Amino acid sequence: MNPTRIATWKPLYSADMLRATGRAPIAPFRRLLGMVARVAREPAVHTLLRRCQLVSGVVLLVYLSLHLINHALGIWSLDLAGRGLALALWVWRSVPGTVLLYGASLLHFSLALRTIYGRRHWKMPLTEWVRLWAGLSLPLLLIRHVVSTRLASSLYGFEPNYERIVISLITSGTQGLQLALLAPGWVHGCLGLWLRMRHRAGARRAKPYLMGLLVGLPMLSAAGFVRMKQAVLALCTGPLRTDPKLVAHQLSLDAWRHNILMLYLSLLIGAFVAGQVRNRRERRRLRKATMTV
């Protein structure tokens, strides 16, 4: 072949020509194959844990959704909200519901500790920081809720209804905290589900409606709680009085709440510190290895 022709030879199909004709160059296919190969090399245990995280998160999101819907029913009447609460208690206090709810909570929290321990760095996008903050605040709600309702019912015979719950929140001054803690848990669950589903065409088409649900349901829940508070205050002619069973065992319930909260914070801090120690040891081992080479 003529050397001059070799020097001036150009490929028959350049990248610009392929893009102009609608054909993609080969590089994206190579990247796609590389991604598929990396996914295929992931251990089966890692894939199983990711699925467990998704399933447990969906269970908790369903629980929060029903909780918010129950509050929203208070917009219409206190009686309707009470019926919704009775149905929710029947579901979650049954043996399957109890195992499902608390099993999902423990599993999701354990996987969160594993994630905190396993992180090599904390450079994350803003969405991940928001999801992390919202998720870590969710147990604060669950701890208070479990102690004030389920534990008080199991140990001291307290039977919750919305009138008693609202009066208890008003007298303790924690009604604002209760509403504030519901929203982060809802945001965490919705963001986590969206990050898993955002690549699907149906999820992208439904994004405006999902955004409306994300914002609208907590607002309806807050409005329902305010409406129930007004209804309870209208029914009470005298000063508000907390249920005598809660008053008699308040110190014990506060001790339970404090101990569980300290355990939760200790596990979080322990996982973070252990991960940082592990990272420092790995960096030190890597420096020694590079120095000996």
C-alpha atoms as an extended CHARMM CRD file, in Angstrom:
* protein
*
       293  EXT
         1         1  MET       CA              0.0000000000        0.0000000000        0.0000000000  PROA      1               0.0000000000
         2         2  ASN       CA              1.1940000000        3.5180000000       -0.7840000000  PROA      2               0.0000000000
         3         3  PRO       CA              2.7300000000        5.1760000000        2.3390000000  PROA      3               0.0000000000
         4         4  THR       CA              1.1140000000        8.4670000000        1.3820000000  PROA      4               0.0000000000
         5         5  ARG       CA             -2.2940000000        6.8280000000        1.3500000000  PROA      5               0.0000000000
         6         6  ILE       CA             -1.5750000000        5.2100000000        4.7000000000  PROA      6               0.0000000000
         7         7  ALA       CA             -0.7150000000        8.5630000000        6.2650000000  PROA      7               0.0000000000
         8         8  THR       CA             -3.8640000000       10.2090000000        4.9620000000  PROA      8               0.0000000000
         9         9  TRP       CA             -6.1940000000        7.2610000000        5.5520000000  PROA      9               0.0000000000
        10        10  LYS       CA             -9.2880000000        7.9160000000        7.6650000000  PROA      10              0.0000000000
        11        11  PRO       CA            -11.7390000000        5.4130000000        9.0930000000  PROA      11              0.0000000000
        12        12  LEU       CA            -14.7780000000        4.7500000000        6.9920000000  PROA      12              0.0000000000
        13        13  TYR       CA            -17.1910000000        5.5100000000        9.8610000000  PROA      13              0.0000000000
        14        14  SER       CA            -16.0250000000        8.2520000000       12.2070000000  PROA      14              0.0000000000
        15        15  ALA       CA            -17.6770000000        8.9460000000       15.5530000000  PROA      15              0.0000000000
        16        16  ASP       CA            -19.3040000000       12.0780000000       14.1320000000  PROA      16              0.0000000000
        17        17  MET       CA            -20.7480000000       10.1110000000       11.2340000000  PROA      17              0.0000000000
        18        18  LEU       CA            -22.0520000000        7.4220000000       13.5500000000  PROA      18              0.0000000000
        19        19  ARG       CA            -23.7080000000        9.9970000000       15.7800000000  PROA      19              0.0000000000
        20        20  ALA       CA            -25.1930000000       11.7200000000       12.7300000000  PROA      20              0.0000000000
        21        21  THR       CA            -26.6610000000        8.4560000000       11.4800000000  PROA      21              0.0000000000
        22        22  GLY       CA            -27.9940000000        7.5230000000       14.8880000000  PROA      22              0.0000000000
        23        23  ARG       CA            -25.4050000000        4.8120000000       15.5240000000  PROA      23              0.0000000000
        24        24  ALA       CA            -23.5170000000        5.0340000000       18.7930000000  PROA      24              0.0000000000
        25        25  PRO       CA            -19.7450000000        4.5080000000       18.8410000000  PROA      25              0.0000000000
        26        26  ILE       CA            -18.3490000000        1.3870000000       20.4240000000  PROA      26              0.0000000000
        27        27  ALA       CA            -17.0700000000        3.0610000000       23.6400000000  PROA      27              0.0000000000
        28        28  PRO       CA            -20.4820000000        3.2890000000       25.3620000000  PROA      28              0.0000000000
        29        29  PHE       CA            -21.0260000000       -0.4030000000       24.6760000000  PROA      29              0.0000000000
        30        30  ARG       CA            -17.6930000000       -1.1830000000       26.2790000000  PROA      30              0.0000000000
        31        31  ARG       CA            -18.6430000000        0.8550000000       29.3280000000  PROA      31              0.0000000000
        32        32  LEU       CA            -21.9910000000       -0.9140000000       29.4950000000  PROA      32              0.0000000000
        33        33  LEU       CA            -20.3190000000       -4.3130000000       29.2840000000  PROA      33              0.0000000000
        34        34  GLY       CA            -17.9110000000       -3.2550000000       32.0130000000  PROA      34              0.0000000000
        35        35  MET       CA            -20.7880000000       -2.2460000000       34.2680000000  PROA      35              0.0000000000
        36        36  VAL       CA            -22.5420000000       -5.5520000000       33.6400000000  PROA      36              0.0000000000
        37        37  ALA       CA            -19.3460000000       -7.4400000000       34.4220000000  PROA      37              0.0000000000
        38        38  ARG       CA            -18.8630000000       -5.5490000000       37.6760000000  PROA      38              0.0000000000
        39        39  VAL       CA            -22.4350000000       -6.2600000000       38.7260000000  PROA      39              0.0000000000
        40        40  ALA       CA            -21.9890000000       -9.9140000000       37.8420000000  PROA      40              0.0000000000
        41        41  ARG       CA            -18.8830000000      -10.0870000000       40.0280000000  PROA      41              0.0000000000
        42        42  GLU       CA            -20.7380000000       -8.7690000000       43.0990000000  PROA      42              0.0000000000
        43        43  PRO       CA            -21.0060000000      -11.3900000000       45.8290000000  PROA      43              0.0000000000
        44        44  ALA       CA            -24.3840000000      -12.9740000000       46.2760000000  PROA      44              0.0000000000
        45        45  VAL       CA            -24.3800000000      -11.9400000000       49.9300000000  PROA      45              0.0000000000
        46        46  HSD       CA            -24.0760000000       -8.2750000000       48.9930000000  PROA      46              0.0000000000
        47        47  THR       CA            -27.0100000000       -8.5600000000       46.5950000000  PROA      47              0.0000000000
        48        48  LEU       CA            -29.0790000000      -10.3350000000       49.2410000000  PROA      48              0.0000000000
        49        49  LEU       CA            -28.3450000000       -7.6140000000       51.8030000000  PROA      49              0.0000000000
        50        50  ARG       CA            -29.3870000000       -4.9100000000       49.3560000000  PROA      50              0.0000000000
        51        51  ARG       CA            -32.6670000000       -6.7000000000       48.7700000000  PROA      51              0.0000000000
        52        52  CYS       CA            -33.1900000000       -7.0900000000       52.5110000000  PROA      52              0.0000000000
        53        53  GLN       CA            -32.5710000000       -3.3770000000       52.9330000000  PROA      53              0.0000000000
        54        54  LEU       CA            -35.1330000000       -2.5930000000       50.2540000000  PROA      54              0.0000000000
        55        55  VAL       CA            -37.8000000000       -4.9410000000       51.6340000000  PROA      55              0.0000000000
        56        56  SER       CA            -37.3620000000       -3.8080000000       55.2380000000  PROA      56              0.0000000000
        57        57  GLY       CA            -37.4360000000       -0.1830000000       54.1120000000  PROA      57              0.0000000000
        58        58  VAL       CA            -40.6800000000       -0.7430000000       52.2170000000  PROA      58              0.0000000000
        59        59  VAL       CA            -42.2550000000       -2.2840000000       55.3410000000  PROA      59              0.0000000000
        60        60  LEU       CA            -41.2840000000        0.7540000000       57.4150000000  PROA      60              0.0000000000
        61        61  LEU       CA            -42.5130000000        3.0810000000       54.6780000000  PROA      61              0.0000000000
        62        62  VAL       CA            -45.8940000000        1.3220000000       54.6850000000  PROA      62              0.0000000000
        63        63  TYR       CA            -46.0480000000        1.7270000000       58.4690000000  PROA      63              0.0000000000
        64        64  LEU       CA            -45.2890000000        5.4470000000       58.2140000000  PROA      64              0.0000000000
        65        65  SER       CA            -47.7690000000        5.8690000000       55.3730000000  PROA      65              0.0000000000
        66        66  LEU       CA            -50.5770000000        4.3230000000       57.4170000000  PROA      66              0.0000000000
        67        67  HSD       CA            -49.5780000000        6.4790000000       60.3690000000  PROA      67              0.0000000000
        68        68  LEU       CA            -49.7630000000        9.6380000000       58.2710000000  PROA      68              0.0000000000
        69        69  ILE       CA            -53.0520000000        8.5620000000       56.6960000000  PROA      69              0.0000000000
        70        70  ASN       CA            -54.5280000000        7.9460000000       60.1580000000  PROA      70              0.0000000000
        71        71  HSD       CA            -53.5970000000       11.4720000000       61.1850000000  PROA      71              0.0000000000
        72        72  ALA       CA            -55.0200000000       12.8580000000       57.9500000000  PROA      72              0.0000000000
        73        73  LEU       CA            -58.3750000000       11.1930000000       58.6900000000  PROA      73              0.0000000000
        74        74  GLY       CA            -58.6530000000       13.5790000000       61.6240000000  PROA      74              0.0000000000
        75        75  ILE       CA            -59.4930000000       16.3290000000       59.1370000000  PROA      75              0.0000000000
        76        76  TRP       CA            -62.9570000000       14.7980000000       58.7830000000  PROA      76              0.0000000000
        77        77  SER       CA            -63.6100000000       13.6440000000       62.3380000000  PROA      77              0.0000000000
        78        78  LEU       CA            -61.9730000000       12.3320000000       65.4770000000  PROA      78              0.0000000000
        79        79  ASP       CA            -64.1730000000        9.2390000000       65.2880000000  PROA      79              0.0000000000
        80        80  LEU       CA            -62.9970000000        8.3720000000       61.7690000000  PROA      80              0.0000000000
        81        81  ALA       CA            -59.3670000000        8.7650000000       62.8180000000  PROA      81              0.0000000000
        82        82  GLY       CA            -60.0660000000        6.5280000000       65.8090000000  PROA      82              0.0000000000
        83        83  ARG       CA            -61.4330000000        3.8080000000       63.5370000000  PROA      83              0.0000000000
        84        84  GLY       CA            -58.3280000000        4.0280000000       61.3960000000  PROA      84              0.0000000000
        85        85  LEU       CA            -56.1610000000        3.7670000000       64.5070000000  PROA      85              0.0000000000
        86        86  ALA       CA            -58.0730000000        0.6930000000       65.6870000000  PROA      86              0.0000000000
        87        87  LEU       CA            -57.4950000000       -0.9670000000       62.3190000000  PROA      87              0.0000000000
        88        88  ALA       CA            -53.7950000000       -0.0850000000       62.3790000000  PROA      88              0.0000000000
        89        89  LEU       CA            -53.4200000000       -1.4590000000       65.9140000000  PROA      89              0.0000000000
        90        90  TRP       CA            -55.1480000000       -4.6650000000       64.8630000000  PROA      90              0.0000000000
        91        91  VAL       CA            -52.6950000000       -5.0650000000       61.9820000000  PROA      91              0.0000000000
        92        92  TRP       CA            -49.4430000000       -4.1620000000       63.7300000000  PROA      92              0.0000000000
        93        93  ARG       CA            -50.2340000000       -5.7700000000       67.0960000000  PROA      93              0.0000000000
        94        94  SER       CA            -51.0320000000       -9.1260000000       65.5880000000  PROA      94              0.0000000000
        95        95  VAL       CA            -48.2540000000      -11.7040000000       65.7210000000  PROA      95              0.0000000000
        96        96  PRO       CA            -47.4130000000      -11.4350000000       61.9930000000  PROA      96              0.0000000000
        97        97  GLY       CA            -47.6060000000       -7.6340000000       62.1150000000  PROA      97              0.0000000000
        98        98  THR       CA            -45.3900000000       -7.4250000000       65.1960000000  PROA      98              0.0000000000
        99        99  VAL       CA            -42.7750000000       -9.7530000000       63.7240000000  PROA      99              0.0000000000
       100       100  LEU       CA            -42.8800000000       -7.9060000000       60.4020000000  PROA      100             0.0000000000
       101       101  LEU       CA            -42.6500000000       -4.3890000000       61.8440000000  PROA      101             0.0000000000
       102       102  TYR       CA            -40.0350000000       -4.8960000000       64.5340000000  PROA      102             0.0000000000
       103       103  GLY       CA            -38.1120000000       -7.4060000000       62.4550000000  PROA      103             0.0000000000
       104       104  ALA       CA            -37.9340000000       -4.8960000000       59.6060000000  PROA      104             0.0000000000
       105       105  SER       CA            -36.8630000000       -2.1610000000       62.0370000000  PROA      105             0.0000000000
       106       106  LEU       CA            -34.0330000000       -4.2420000000       63.5030000000  PROA      106             0.0000000000
       107       107  LEU       CA            -32.9160000000       -5.4700000000       60.0880000000  PROA      107             0.0000000000
       108       108  HSD       CA            -32.9350000000       -2.0040000000       58.5390000000  PROA      108             0.0000000000
       109       109  PHE       CA            -31.0480000000       -0.5260000000       61.4740000000  PROA      109             0.0000000000
       110       110  SER       CA            -28.4820000000       -3.3460000000       61.4340000000  PROA      110             0.0000000000
       111       111  LEU       CA            -27.8570000000       -2.7750000000       57.7390000000  PROA      111             0.0000000000
       112       112  ALA       CA            -27.5260000000        0.9550000000       58.3950000000  PROA      112             0.0000000000
       113       113  LEU       CA            -24.8470000000        0.2380000000       61.0090000000  PROA      113             0.0000000000
       114       114  ARG       CA            -23.0910000000       -1.9990000000       58.4900000000  PROA      114             0.0000000000
       115       115  THR       CA            -23.1770000000        0.8040000000       55.9260000000  PROA      115             0.0000000000
       116       116  ILE       CA            -21.7970000000        3.3570000000       58.3860000000  PROA      116             0.0000000000
       117       117  TYR       CA            -19.0080000000        0.9900000000       59.3950000000  PROA      117             0.0000000000
       118       118  GLY       CA            -18.1560000000        0.0640000000       55.8180000000  PROA      118             0.0000000000
       119       119  ARG       CA            -17.8780000000        3.5630000000       54.3520000000  PROA      119             0.0000000000
       120       120  ARG       CA            -14.3720000000        4.4560000000       53.1740000000  PROA      120             0.0000000000
       121       121  HSD       CA            -15.1900000000        8.1510000000       52.8210000000  PROA      121             0.0000000000
       122       122  TRP       CA            -18.0260000000       10.5640000000       53.5610000000  PROA      122             0.0000000000
       123       123  LYS       CA            -18.0240000000       12.5580000000       50.3400000000  PROA      123             0.0000000000
       124       124  MET       CA            -21.6300000000       12.1640000000       49.2730000000  PROA      124             0.0000000000
       125       125  PRO       CA            -24.1040000000       14.2030000000       47.2160000000  PROA      125             0.0000000000
       126       126  LEU       CA            -26.6310000000       16.3600000000       49.0170000000  PROA      126             0.0000000000
       127       127  THR       CA            -29.4260000000       13.8630000000       48.3490000000  PROA      127             0.0000000000
       128       128  GLU       CA            -27.5430000000       11.1370000000       50.1940000000  PROA      128             0.0000000000
       129       129  TRP       CA            -26.8550000000       13.4360000000       53.1500000000  PROA      129             0.0000000000
       130       130  VAL       CA            -30.5470000000       14.3370000000       53.3830000000  PROA      130             0.0000000000
       131       131  ARG       CA            -31.5380000000       10.6750000000       53.1880000000  PROA      131             0.0000000000
       132       132  LEU       CA            -28.9760000000        9.7360000000       55.8500000000  PROA      132             0.0000000000
       133       133  TRP       CA            -30.0970000000       12.4900000000       58.2280000000  PROA      133             0.0000000000
       134       134  ALA       CA            -33.7550000000       11.6530000000       57.7160000000  PROA      134             0.0000000000
       135       135  GLY       CA            -33.1600000000        7.9460000000       58.2240000000  PROA      135             0.0000000000
       136       136  LEU       CA            -31.1710000000        8.3490000000       61.4290000000  PROA      136             0.0000000000
       137       137  SER       CA            -33.9020000000       10.5380000000       62.9110000000  PROA      137             0.0000000000
       138       138  LEU       CA            -36.5990000000        7.9200000000       62.2670000000  PROA      138             0.0000000000
       139       139  PRO       CA            -35.6580000000        5.6960000000       65.2600000000  PROA      139             0.0000000000
       140       140  LEU       CA            -36.1060000000        8.7130000000       67.5180000000  PROA      140             0.0000000000
       141       141  LEU       CA            -39.7880000000        8.6370000000       66.5990000000  PROA      141             0.0000000000
       142       142  LEU       CA            -40.0300000000        4.8690000000       66.8360000000  PROA      142             0.0000000000
       143       143  ILE       CA            -38.4050000000        4.7570000000       70.2790000000  PROA      143             0.0000000000
       144       144  ARG       CA            -40.7900000000        7.3400000000       71.7160000000  PROA      144             0.0000000000
       145       145  HSD       CA            -43.7570000000        5.7520000000       69.9750000000  PROA      145             0.0000000000
       146       146  VAL       CA            -42.9420000000        2.2030000000       71.0830000000  PROA      146             0.0000000000
       147       147  VAL       CA            -42.3780000000        3.2050000000       74.6990000000  PROA      147             0.0000000000
       148       148  SER       CA            -45.4610000000        5.4390000000       74.9140000000  PROA      148             0.0000000000
       149       149  THR       CA            -47.8540000000        2.9900000000       73.2680000000  PROA      149             0.0000000000
       150       150  ARG       CA            -46.7310000000       -0.6100000000       72.8450000000  PROA      150             0.0000000000
       151       151  LEU       CA            -44.5450000000       -0.8740000000       75.9370000000  PROA      151             0.0000000000
       152       152  ALA       CA            -47.0010000000        1.0690000000       78.0960000000  PROA      152             0.0000000000
       153       153  SER       CA            -49.7930000000       -1.1930000000       76.8830000000  PROA      153             0.0000000000
       154       154  SER       CA            -47.8700000000       -4.4350000000       77.4270000000  PROA      154             0.0000000000
       155       155  LEU       CA            -46.4860000000       -3.5290000000       80.8540000000  PROA      155             0.0000000000
       156       156  TYR       CA            -49.1290000000       -1.2690000000       82.3850000000  PROA      156             0.0000000000
       157       157  GLY       CA            -52.3550000000       -1.8770000000       80.4470000000  PROA      157             0.0000000000
       158       158  PHE       CA            -52.5180000000        1.5090000000       78.6980000000  PROA      158             0.0000000000
       159       159  GLU       CA            -54.8790000000        1.2890000000       75.7100000000  PROA      159             0.0000000000
       160       160  PRO       CA            -54.1600000000        4.1080000000       73.2560000000  PROA      160             0.0000000000
       161       161  ASN       CA            -56.7810000000        6.0650000000       71.3690000000  PROA      161             0.0000000000
       162       162  TYR       CA            -56.4300000000        9.4100000000       69.6610000000  PROA      162             0.0000000000
       163       163  GLU       CA            -58.0370000000       11.3490000000       72.4910000000  PROA      163             0.0000000000
       164       164  ARG       CA            -55.6000000000        9.9340000000       75.0540000000  PROA      164             0.0000000000
       165       165  ILE       CA            -52.6400000000       10.2690000000       72.7000000000  PROA      165             0.0000000000
       166       166  VAL       CA            -53.4210000000       13.8870000000       71.8450000000  PROA      166             0.0000000000
       167       167  ILE       CA            -53.9090000000       14.8010000000       75.5100000000  PROA      167             0.0000000000
       168       168  SER       CA            -50.6340000000       13.0820000000       76.4030000000  PROA      168             0.0000000000
       169       169  LEU       CA            -48.7690000000       14.9540000000       73.6670000000  PROA      169             0.0000000000
       170       170  ILE       CA            -50.3140000000       18.2940000000       74.6410000000  PROA      170             0.0000000000
       171       171  THR       CA            -49.5840000000       17.9330000000       78.3510000000  PROA      171             0.0000000000
       172       172  SER       CA            -46.0110000000       16.8020000000       77.6740000000  PROA      172             0.0000000000
       173       173  GLY       CA            -45.4590000000       19.5450000000       75.0930000000  PROA      173             0.0000000000
       174       174  THR       CA            -44.2000000000       17.1060000000       72.4620000000  PROA      174             0.0000000000
       175       175  GLN       CA            -46.9180000000       17.3910000000       69.8070000000  PROA      175             0.0000000000
       176       176  GLY       CA            -44.6390000000       19.5120000000       67.6220000000  PROA      176             0.0000000000
       177       177  LEU       CA            -41.8010000000       17.0140000000       68.0140000000  PROA      177             0.0000000000
       178       178  GLN       CA            -44.0940000000       14.1600000000       67.0240000000  PROA      178             0.0000000000
       179       179  LEU       CA            -45.0710000000       15.8950000000       63.7920000000  PROA      179             0.0000000000
       180       180  ALA       CA            -41.5070000000       16.9990000000       63.0780000000  PROA      180             0.0000000000
       181       181  LEU       CA            -40.1560000000       13.4670000000       63.4140000000  PROA      181             0.0000000000
       182       182  LEU       CA            -42.7490000000       11.9320000000       61.1190000000  PROA      182             0.0000000000
       183       183  ALA       CA            -41.6370000000       14.0200000000       58.1510000000  PROA      183             0.0000000000
       184       184  PRO       CA            -37.9220000000       12.9910000000       58.0680000000  PROA      184             0.0000000000
       185       185  GLY       CA            -38.7950000000        9.3080000000       58.2110000000  PROA      185             0.0000000000
       186       186  TRP       CA            -41.2450000000        9.7780000000       55.3570000000  PROA      186             0.0000000000
       187       187  VAL       CA            -38.6480000000       11.6930000000       53.3180000000  PROA      187             0.0000000000
       188       188  HSD       CA            -36.0090000000        9.0250000000       53.9800000000  PROA      188             0.0000000000
       189       189  GLY       CA            -38.2620000000        6.2250000000       52.8060000000  PROA      189             0.0000000000
       190       190  CYS       CA            -39.4540000000        8.0690000000       49.7120000000  PROA      190             0.0000000000
       191       191  LEU       CA            -35.9250000000        9.0820000000       48.7100000000  PROA      191             0.0000000000
       192       192  GLY       CA            -34.6180000000        5.5620000000       49.2010000000  PROA      192             0.0000000000
       193       193  LEU       CA            -37.4000000000        4.0960000000       47.0880000000  PROA      193             0.0000000000
       194       194  TRP       CA            -36.9300000000        6.7540000000       44.4110000000  PROA      194             0.0000000000
       195       195  LEU       CA            -33.1850000000        6.1060000000       44.1580000000  PROA      195             0.0000000000
       196       196  ARG       CA            -33.9860000000        2.4530000000       43.4790000000  PROA      196             0.0000000000
       197       197  MET       CA            -36.8020000000        3.1240000000       40.9850000000  PROA      197             0.0000000000
       198       198  ARG       CA            -35.6610000000        6.2930000000       39.1990000000  PROA      198             0.0000000000
       199       199  HSD       CA            -34.1950000000        4.3960000000       36.2380000000  PROA      199             0.0000000000
       200       200  ARG       CA            -37.5850000000        2.9510000000       35.3250000000  PROA      200             0.0000000000
       201       201  ALA       CA            -39.5550000000        4.8090000000       32.6900000000  PROA      201             0.0000000000
       202       202  GLY       CA            -42.8030000000        4.5060000000       34.6420000000  PROA      202             0.0000000000
       203       203  ALA       CA            -41.2400000000        6.0550000000       37.7340000000  PROA      203             0.0000000000
       204       204  ARG       CA            -39.9060000000        8.9970000000       35.7220000000  PROA      204             0.0000000000
       205       205  ARG       CA            -43.3160000000        9.6070000000       34.1800000000  PROA      205             0.0000000000
       206       206  ALA       CA            -44.9640000000        9.5040000000       37.6030000000  PROA      206             0.0000000000
       207       207  LYS       CA            -42.4010000000       11.8400000000       39.1920000000  PROA      207             0.0000000000
       208       208  PRO       CA            -44.7300000000       14.9060000000       39.4260000000  PROA      208             0.0000000000
       209       209  TYR       CA            -47.4180000000       12.8380000000       41.1390000000  PROA      209             0.0000000000
       210       210  LEU       CA            -44.8740000000       11.2600000000       43.4840000000  PROA      210             0.0000000000
       211       211  MET       CA            -43.5790000000       14.7110000000       44.4140000000  PROA      211             0.0000000000
       212       212  GLY       CA            -47.1340000000       15.7750000000       45.1790000000  PROA      212             0.0000000000
       213       213  LEU       CA            -47.5720000000       12.7250000000       47.4070000000  PROA      213             0.0000000000
       214       214  LEU       CA            -44.2220000000       13.3710000000       49.1080000000  PROA      214             0.0000000000
       215       215  VAL       CA            -45.2490000000       16.8970000000       50.0880000000  PROA      215             0.0000000000
       216       216  GLY       CA            -49.0050000000       16.4980000000       50.3550000000  PROA      216             0.0000000000
       217       217  LEU       CA            -49.3830000000       13.5440000000       52.7190000000  PROA      217             0.0000000000
       218       218  PRO       CA            -47.3240000000       15.0310000000       55.6050000000  PROA      218             0.0000000000
       219       219  MET       CA            -49.2000000000       18.3180000000       55.2210000000  PROA      219             0.0000000000
       220       220  LEU       CA            -52.5530000000       16.5290000000       55.3660000000  PROA      220             0.0000000000
       221       221  SER       CA            -51.3120000000       14.5880000000       58.3810000000  PROA      221             0.0000000000
       222       222  ALA       CA            -50.3400000000       17.7870000000       60.1830000000  PROA      222             0.0000000000
       223       223  ALA       CA            -53.7010000000       19.3430000000       59.3350000000  PROA      223             0.0000000000
       224       224  GLY       CA            -55.4940000000       16.2660000000       60.6450000000  PROA      224             0.0000000000
       225       225  PHE       CA            -53.5620000000       16.3570000000       63.9040000000  PROA      225             0.0000000000
       226       226  VAL       CA            -54.3740000000       20.0450000000       64.3990000000  PROA      226             0.0000000000
       227       227  ARG       CA            -58.0390000000       19.3060000000       63.7180000000  PROA      227             0.0000000000
       228       228  MET       CA            -58.0220000000       16.4300000000       66.2340000000  PROA      228             0.0000000000
       229       229  LYS       CA            -56.3690000000       18.6700000000       68.7970000000  PROA      229             0.0000000000
       230       230  GLN       CA            -59.1480000000       21.2210000000       68.3620000000  PROA      230             0.0000000000
       231       231  ALA       CA            -61.7820000000       18.4820000000       68.6920000000  PROA      231             0.0000000000
       232       232  VAL       CA            -60.2090000000       17.1190000000       71.8790000000  PROA      232             0.0000000000
       233       233  LEU       CA            -59.9670000000       20.5820000000       73.4250000000  PROA      233             0.0000000000
       234       234  ALA       CA            -63.6310000000       21.1800000000       72.5760000000  PROA      234             0.0000000000
       235       235  LEU       CA            -64.6620000000       17.9290000000       74.2700000000  PROA      235             0.0000000000
       236       236  CYS       CA            -62.7140000000       18.6110000000       77.4650000000  PROA      236             0.0000000000
       237       237  THR       CA            -64.5690000000       21.0320000000       79.7170000000  PROA      237             0.0000000000
       238       238  GLY       CA            -61.9940000000       21.0070000000       82.5000000000  PROA      238             0.0000000000
       239       239  PRO       CA            -58.1920000000       20.9390000000       82.5580000000  PROA      239             0.0000000000
       240       240  LEU       CA            -56.4840000000       18.3050000000       80.4480000000  PROA      240             0.0000000000
       241       241  ARG       CA            -55.4580000000       15.2420000000       82.4210000000  PROA      241             0.0000000000
       242       242  THR       CA            -53.0940000000       12.5430000000       81.2300000000  PROA      242             0.0000000000
       243       243  ASP       CA            -54.1780000000        8.9270000000       81.5890000000  PROA      243             0.0000000000
       244       244  PRO       CA            -53.6030000000        7.8510000000       85.2340000000  PROA      244             0.0000000000
       245       245  LYS       CA            -51.7090000000        4.7360000000       84.1330000000  PROA      245             0.0000000000
       246       246  LEU       CA            -49.1990000000        6.8600000000       82.2410000000  PROA      246             0.0000000000
       247       247  VAL       CA            -48.8430000000        9.2590000000       85.1600000000  PROA      247             0.0000000000
       248       248  ALA       CA            -48.2940000000        6.4350000000       87.6510000000  PROA      248             0.0000000000
       249       249  HSD       CA            -45.5660000000        4.8320000000       85.5490000000  PROA      249             0.0000000000
       250       250  GLN       CA            -44.0860000000        7.9350000000       83.9240000000  PROA      250             0.0000000000
       251       251  LEU       CA            -40.6920000000        7.5630000000       85.5980000000  PROA      251             0.0000000000
       252       252  SER       CA            -40.4090000000        3.9540000000       84.4970000000  PROA      252             0.0000000000
       253       253  LEU       CA            -41.3810000000        4.8080000000       80.9170000000  PROA      253             0.0000000000
       254       254  ASP       CA            -38.9120000000        7.7000000000       80.8640000000  PROA      254             0.0000000000
       255       255  ALA       CA            -36.1700000000        5.3330000000       82.0320000000  PROA      255             0.0000000000
       256       256  TRP       CA            -37.0290000000        2.8650000000       79.2640000000  PROA      256             0.0000000000
       257       257  ARG       CA            -37.0050000000        5.6590000000       76.6940000000  PROA      257             0.0000000000
       258       258  HSD       CA            -33.6790000000        7.0320000000       77.9300000000  PROA      258             0.0000000000
       259       259  ASN       CA            -31.9640000000        3.6410000000       77.9970000000  PROA      259             0.0000000000
       260       260  ILE       CA            -33.1240000000        2.6610000000       74.5160000000  PROA      260             0.0000000000
       261       261  LEU       CA            -32.1090000000        6.0600000000       73.1540000000  PROA      261             0.0000000000
       262       262  MET       CA            -28.6450000000        5.7980000000       74.7010000000  PROA      262             0.0000000000
       263       263  LEU       CA            -28.2440000000        2.3100000000       73.2470000000  PROA      263             0.0000000000
       264       264  TYR       CA            -29.2240000000        3.6010000000       69.8110000000  PROA      264             0.0000000000
       265       265  LEU       CA            -26.7840000000        6.5190000000       69.9240000000  PROA      265             0.0000000000
       266       266  SER       CA            -24.0130000000        4.2980000000       71.2960000000  PROA      266             0.0000000000
       267       267  LEU       CA            -24.4130000000        1.8410000000       68.4300000000  PROA      267             0.0000000000
       268       268  LEU       CA            -24.3160000000        4.6640000000       65.8750000000  PROA      268             0.0000000000
       269       269  ILE       CA            -21.2090000000        6.2510000000       67.3600000000  PROA      269             0.0000000000
       270       270  GLY       CA            -19.5650000000        2.8540000000       67.8210000000  PROA      270             0.0000000000
       271       271  ALA       CA            -20.1170000000        1.8940000000       64.1810000000  PROA      271             0.0000000000
       272       272  PHE       CA            -18.7180000000        5.2270000000       62.9840000000  PROA      272             0.0000000000
       273       273  VAL       CA            -15.6470000000        5.1050000000       65.2370000000  PROA      273             0.0000000000
       274       274  ALA       CA            -14.9330000000        1.4620000000       64.3780000000  PROA      274             0.0000000000
       275       275  GLY       CA            -15.1260000000        2.2950000000       60.6770000000  PROA      275             0.0000000000
       276       276  GLN       CA            -12.7220000000        5.2090000000       61.0560000000  PROA      276             0.0000000000
       277       277  VAL       CA            -10.2470000000        3.0480000000       62.9890000000  PROA      277             0.0000000000
       278       278  ARG       CA            -10.4610000000        0.3920000000       60.2830000000  PROA      278             0.0000000000
       279       279  ASN       CA             -9.8850000000        3.0030000000       57.5520000000  PROA      279             0.0000000000
       280       280  ARG       CA             -6.8460000000        4.4080000000       59.3530000000  PROA      280             0.0000000000
       281       281  ARG       CA             -5.3300000000        0.9550000000       59.7470000000  PROA      281             0.0000000000
       282       282  GLU       CA             -5.8770000000        0.2100000000       56.0660000000  PROA      282             0.0000000000
       283       283  ARG       CA             -4.2290000000        3.4740000000       55.0200000000  PROA      283             0.0000000000
       284       284  ARG       CA             -1.2850000000        2.7820000000       57.3190000000  PROA      284             0.0000000000
       285       285  ARG       CA             -0.9170000000       -0.7380000000       55.9330000000  PROA      285             0.0000000000
       286       286  LEU       CA             -1.0620000000        0.6220000000       52.3870000000  PROA      286             0.0000000000
       287       287  ARG       CA              1.6580000000        3.1990000000       53.1000000000  PROA      287             0.0000000000
       288       288  LYS       CA              3.9120000000        0.5100000000       54.5470000000  PROA      288             0.0000000000
       289       289  ALA       CA              3.3310000000       -1.6820000000       51.5130000000  PROA      289             0.0000000000
       290       290  THR       CA              4.2220000000        1.1380000000       49.0980000000  PROA      290             0.0000000000
       291       291  MET       CA              7.3610000000        1.9890000000       51.0730000000  PROA      291             0.0000000000
       292       292  THR       CA              8.6410000000       -1.5880000000       50.9570000000  PROA      292             0.0000000000
       293       293  VAL       CA              8.1020000000       -1.9320000000       47.2020000000  PROA      293             0.0000000000
